[in-house]
Amino acid sequence: MFPRGRNKLNAIDLQYNMISTLPNDMFSDMPALKYVYLAGNMIAVLPEATFQPVISQLFHLDVSGNSIKCDCLIAWMLQLKVPFGLRGNCYAPKALRGKEFDQLTRSDLHC
């Protein structure tokens, strides 16, 4: 997805770009990546496979202001034990709209 040299990137800022989906290989071969900014897009799903290559090395992930559906497909985020800043909130379902990710419990997430 990214050009040569991506293995040296330490930050990606793709805020406010009307991105709606994230490919599974988006963060592959990025051992130096520490900061990901995806705020203000139209992302509805945060696939675990997309973030798996970098999640343990991130210091900050911002997905706030998206159309994220908080269901069982984001349950993987609740299990994260890494010390980094995670900014994001639910857009759907309506009962969870506006709820921050760090306030979610497994019982909130249904499929």
N, C-alpha and C positions, 0 to 999 in steps of 0.2 A: 504494500500500500504506500509506503514512504520510500523515497529515493535512497541511493547509496549513502552511507554515513549515518543511517538511522541508529546504528549501534552506539553512537556518541551523543544522541539527544538526551538531555536531562529534563526537558519540559516540552509539552505540547499544548498550545493554546488554540483551540478551535471553537471558541465561544461565539455565539450568535451567527452561525453559518447555515442555519436551516437544515442541519443534519438530522435525519430521521432514523437511520439504522447504523449499527456498528458491525463491521465484518469481523469474523472470528480471528482473522490474522492481523488485525489492526496494530497490535502492540508486539508482534513477534520480532525477535532479534533486537530488543531494546534493553540491554542490561544496565544502562545508565539512567533510564527514565525514573524520575522522582516526582514530577508534578504533571497532572493532567487536568486541563480546564475545558469542560464541555458544556458549560452553563449556557442557558438561553437558546437551546436548540429545540428540536421537535422529537427527541428520543423518547420512545415509549417502553422499550425493553433494554435491560442491561444484562446481556448474556454473560454468564460465568466464563464461558470459553474465551471470550474476548479479553477479559481482564486477567485470566489465569496466568499468563506469562509474566506479568509485572506486579500483581497485587501485593506480593510480599516485599517489594522494594519501594513502593510508593510512600511519599511523605504527605501528599495531598491529592485528593480527587474531588473535583467540583462538578456535579451534574445538576445543580440547582436550576430551577426555571425551565425544566423540560416537562414533557407529558408522560411521566413515568407511571406505569401501571404497577402498583404494589400488590403483587400476588405471590404465589409460591415460587415463581421463577426468580425472585430476588432474595429468597431465603438464604442463599449462599452468603450474602452480604452480612447477615446477622451473626454468622459464625466466624467472622474475621477477628483475629486476635492480634493484628498488627497495629502498631501505634502510629496511625496517620490521621490526618484531617479528612473527614468525609463530609462533604456538603451536598445535600440533596433532599428532596421532599416528594411526596406522593402527589400525583394528579388524579389518579383513579385507584380504586373505586371512590365514589363520592364520599363515603363514610370516612375515608382516610385522606381526602384532599387537603393538602397543606401540611400534613404530618411529616415531621423530619424523620429521616432514616434512623437516626440514633434513638428515636422514641418508639420505634416499631418492635413488636414482639412476634414470635412465631405464630401465635394465635391470631394475629391481625391478617396474616397472609393466607389467602384461600385460592384454590384453582377450580 
